[in-house]
Amino acid sequence: MLGFILRRLLIIIPMALLVVSVTWALIRIAPGSFYSNEKTLPPAIEANIKRKYGLDKPWYQQYFLMISNVVRGDFGDSLKYQGESVNDIIKRHLPYSATIGALAYLVALMVGLSAGIVASIRQNSGFDYGSMATAMLGLSVPNFVLGPILVLVFALGVYWLPPARWGGMSNLILPVLTLAAIYMAYIARLTRAGMLEVMRSDYIRTARAKGLSETSVLLRHGIRGGLIPVVSYTGPALAGLLAGTVVVEKVFAIPGLGNIFIQSVLNRDEPLTLGIVAFLSILIMVFNLIVDISYGILDPRIRYD
Amino acid sequence: MRIPDKYFIKSVLLSVLTAMLATSCATEATSRFYGKTEAPKDNVLRYISGSEPESLDPPVATGQPEARIMMALYDGLVEYDPKTMDPIPGIAESWEIGQGGTEYIFHLRHAQFSNGDPIKAGDFVFSYRRAVSPELAALNGYLGYYIKYAEPYNSGFVFVKDANGRFLLKSDFEEAAADRAKPAPDSDGGTEFHKFLDSPERLTVPSTEKERADLDPKIKAAIQGKEFVPVKAEDIGVEAVDDYTFRIKLRQPAPYFIGLLGHQLFRVVHQGTVEKYGKAWTRPENIVTSGAFLLKEHRPYDRIVTVKNPKYWDADMVRLDGIEFYPLDEATTMMNLYKAGSVDAMYNHTTPAAWNEVIKQFKDEYLNAPEVAIEYYTVNVKKPPMNNLKVRQAFALAIDREAMAKYRKTTKPLVDFTPEGIFPKYEEARTKVYTEELKKKGSTLEQWKAREFDPVQARKLLMEAGFPVQQNGNTFSCPTFPVNQVDLTYNTAESNKAVAEFVQAQWKQNLGITIPLKNMEWKTFLSYRKKLEYNGMARAGWVGDYMDPFTFLNLFYSETNDSSTGWWDPKYDKMLDAANNELDATKRFEMLARAEFMVMQEQPVIPLQTQATNWIKKPFVKGMYPNPGTLHAWKFVYIERDPAKWDQNVENIMAERDPWVYQNIDRITATQKALVEQHKTVAE
């Protein structure tokens, strides 16, 4: 097990460097630069900028300089936001995204799991149909539609909640709900399907035959197997949630990382894009690892050597 | 635990209720104001300023969202008039212009930085030298190029000194030197530096051998074996004559220069703070400012909180206790915040097209006035068939601009290259010049104005160019036109798409030609357009840097001009140069109008519309006007608690005279007027 974890952790480093290199190449291929705008710059100004940021050097020198900095964990300064280091920007804006993401994740898990489990126990009941229909609706309504509808009702209709921006607890409610909806729905459906399959399997019948109470069959045996599909879905989903989601951050004007990531690409802010890409890729790989480990805990049949 | 079906029914009912509530909100209530409208209890303005500022360092920050924040934090020699955007005294109490329009002498008042240090002429010298230094590499640095030797300093150029210690002069190599060699303006003596600035302009050349390879052979030969002396910060044309007299020497007359000095590049920064903290000097804990407000808090992408600066020279006038800038650029989100009463005003072009009909009804809040900005299509004049003038003219004539303005709802038709309704004096001069020029061609101003839309003439021109348009009933077709060689390219945006589709339909309807549309991501598009890789037409917009038509006409100046059309004519350059050397404002405008006439005859661009400000503010925010750049001198802005005095029917806001605002404008401009009067008396 330990060997497996170590091997997986070690592979993250070259993988992240590969991702960074490919991203770097893509940025370089994309036309335009961080300083290009409607007004063309006089050549002297352009030369000054290139000198200031080392863009006048040959590409391979720039590439090796970038890689050696990245290996040391230093992504340099943002090109667009002068005097701001990329590490500072990530550190400053990650908490906003992570707060919304973690809360949405919790809400989605709590609601999704309970709805899914109850629906699977009460299969074909009114609750099952109702919750699964709602879940289908949740899956089909994209968050750029759901967000504005929630705002329209709760912020502009009844003035209960603020329509946007970062602030107190009340500012969190709408974005968290918007963000959670789709995950909630997905988790509910996955849980229901997983549970239905597991609860019909032989080992559950065995457990019941042993005379275990229905509660303990469900909680000790059923859930462990039934949740495998949920775990493999929510692991990477959590990485995505924590690192920020563009649409919700835009709609609710939250200064999170997702928004900044997109802006950095549009601004051709190379160091910032690279920094966030590296951070995201590492985050996703780590969460995938955690998912793989948790399979082993949930399902005794899965072993790592 | 069986869940009763009753629960299910309840939840369905709840959703229906919610849906009903949502629809009731969507249909607009017929209230007088848009959303929650109560004057805030504290005297703090909450303003949406556009995207996150690149920096709070004035010369480094480039865009308009930045400019608005800089105007709160820093003061310059002059400030913008809140309505006209004309320069009014700032830290400079008054100024004089001399030496044929190349010398500006500013008399400074006794102002202070926010830490209590006095603002002296030396601080302006430092700020200006820093703004154009190659090390700072400010994107806007070129705005300082009018200052003598600022461009060679910014470009890292060198002076050339011969064996006798004499510096080579620029005039030594100018062809027309003989007729242009005016005697150097009289230097009024003073320091060595003063004399140096007033002496004829020295030759400057690139510092590296490689760059010098492209020089004129005559210059190359002349500088062979000579000594090169780098142009230093100390050489540029700014001078502290004494602590409270600041002098700027320009390399050539630029009558619009004073109007440029309100730009953030020219606002004053505190030397000690900049030098002590380096790039961290704008952090709230370090920053020292010179404007009406201080920086209290900066949370990027969220808020920039400023409070009134008690040390500001005109602090008595400032009525706001602070301004909170919210850096947002999502239009729907900001409209929601506005409606919920969480913000009081926002920047320009913020009302989404789909909302316009509704928002327009709030007559006390919706501000739409002409802007010093235009929208047009560039034409690639290097590629056929658009290299044919008649084809270009045909495409320009075949767009119904009046219909477009109706469709766009906020803009005005445009047939020339300078915006309509922004430079009234210039427009007068232009009418006169155009009438004369057109008479020479046997045409009239009415015919010229018909260019707003003239499909018959367009078809005639197209036929003359060899692409006959056939009429079949009510429709037209032009089978010989090479549609595969012409596109209309725009950068991806809903509004650009709407305009492009409109224009496409117009050309189809009036010429029988369907031009394919192409859209691209912004930065990709910029490079594609600039390198003239596009076929046919591409979208462009231009916002004036200062309140003078030259900021538009300059776009076609020089062979490497910024028009992205491939068009250039040395005659045009000469016309502009001559105009800027003219000291009489009316004559100068006439000369500029002749140049505009010339370039519009060549049709390297298809003008579409003059932009409009298109934004909203709560009626209790007063002293804030839809001026041509949406740049607000914040000290004029205040919050009115008495609903009886709130702004009403803001369509006429530019004509209305708020007594308090006018009193203050009069007070501030009195010093400059007095100086002008005094000079008049002396002259008489």
Boltz contact constraints between the chains, C-beta under 6 A:
constraints:
  - contact:
      token1: [A, 31]
      token2: [B, 524]
      max_distance: 6.0
  - contact:
      token1: [A, 31]
      token2: [B, 527]
      max_distance: 6.0
  - contact:
      token1: [A, 32]
      token2: [B, 523]
      max_distance: 6.0
  - contact:
      token1: [A, 32]
      token2: [B, 524]
      max_distance: 6.0
  - contact:
      token1: [A, 32]
      token2: [B, 526]
      max_distance: 6.0
  - contact:
      token1: [A, 32]
      token2: [B, 527]
      max_distance: 6.0
  - contact:
      token1: [A, 35]
      token2: [B, 139]
      max_distance: 6.0
  - contact:
      token1: [A, 36]
      token2: [B, 523]
      max_distance: 6.0
  - contact:
      token1: [A, 36]
      token2: [B, 526]
      max_distance: 6.0
  - contact:
      token1: [A, 40]
      token2: [B, 562]
      max_distance: 6.0
  - contact:
      token1: [A, 42]
      token2: [B, 142]
      max_distance: 6.0
  - contact:
      token1: [A, 44]
      token2: [B, 154]
      max_distance: 6.0
  - contact:
      token1: [A, 44]
      token2: [B, 155]
      max_distance: 6.0
  - contact:
      token1: [A, 45]
      token2: [B, 141]
      max_distance: 6.0
  - contact:
      token1: [A, 45]
      token2: [B, 142]
      max_distance: 6.0
  - contact:
      token1: [A, 48]
      token2: [B, 134]
      max_distance: 6.0
  - contact:
      token1: [A, 48]
      token2: [B, 137]
      max_distance: 6.0
  - contact:
      token1: [A, 49]
      token2: [B, 137]
      max_distance: 6.0
  - contact:
      token1: [A, 52]
      token2: [B, 137]
      max_distance: 6.0
  - contact:
      token1: [A, 80]
      token2: [B, 54]
      max_distance: 6.0
  - contact:
      token1: [A, 81]
      token2: [B, 54]
      max_distance: 6.0
  - contact:
      token1: [A, 82]
      token2: [B, 55]
      max_distance: 6.0
  - contact:
      token1: [A, 82]
      token2: [B, 60]
      max_distance: 6.0
  - contact:
      token1: [A, 83]
      token2: [B, 279]
      max_distance: 6.0
  - contact:
      token1: [A, 126]
      token2: [B, 5]
      max_distance: 6.0
  - contact:
      token1: [A, 126]
      token2: [B, 8]
      max_distance: 6.0
  - contact:
      token1: [A, 127]
      token2: [B, 3]
      max_distance: 6.0
  - contact:
      token1: [A, 130]
      token2: [B, 8]
      max_distance: 6.0
  - contact:
      token1: [A, 151]
      token2: [B, 336]
      max_distance: 6.0
  - contact:
      token1: [A, 152]
      token2: [B, 22]
      max_distance: 6.0
  - contact:
      token1: [A, 152]
      token2: [B, 25]
      max_distance: 6.0
  - contact:
      token1: [A, 153]
      token2: [B, 21]
      max_distance: 6.0
  - contact:
      token1: [A, 153]
      token2: [B, 22]
      max_distance: 6.0
  - contact:
      token1: [A, 155]
      token2: [B, 340]
      max_distance: 6.0
  - contact:
      token1: [A, 156]
      token2: [B, 25]
      max_distance: 6.0
  - contact:
      token1: [A, 156]
      token2: [B, 339]
      max_distance: 6.0
  - contact:
      token1: [A, 157]
      token2: [B, 21]
      max_distance: 6.0
  - contact:
      token1: [A, 157]
      token2: [B, 25]
      max_distance: 6.0
  - contact:
      token1: [A, 163]
      token2: [B, 336]
      max_distance: 6.0
  - contact:
      token1: [A, 163]
      token2: [B, 337]
      max_distance: 6.0
  - contact:
      token1: [A, 163]
      token2: [B, 340]
      max_distance: 6.0
  - contact:
      token1: [A, 164]
      token2: [B, 333]
      max_distance: 6.0
  - contact:
      token1: [A, 164]
      token2: [B, 336]
      max_distance: 6.0
  - contact:
      token1: [A, 164]
      token2: [B, 337]
      max_distance: 6.0
  - contact:
      token1: [A, 166]
      token2: [B, 302]
      max_distance: 6.0
  - contact:
      token1: [A, 250]
      token2: [B, 330]
      max_distance: 6.0
  - contact:
      token1: [A, 253]
      token2: [B, 328]
      max_distance: 6.0
  - contact:
      token1: [A, 253]
      token2: [B, 333]
      max_distance: 6.0
  - contact:
      token1: [A, 255]
      token2: [B, 301]
      max_distance: 6.0
  - contact:
      token1: [A, 255]
      token2: [B, 302]
      max_distance: 6.0
  - contact:
      token1: [A, 268]
      token2: [B, 523]
      max_distance: 6.0
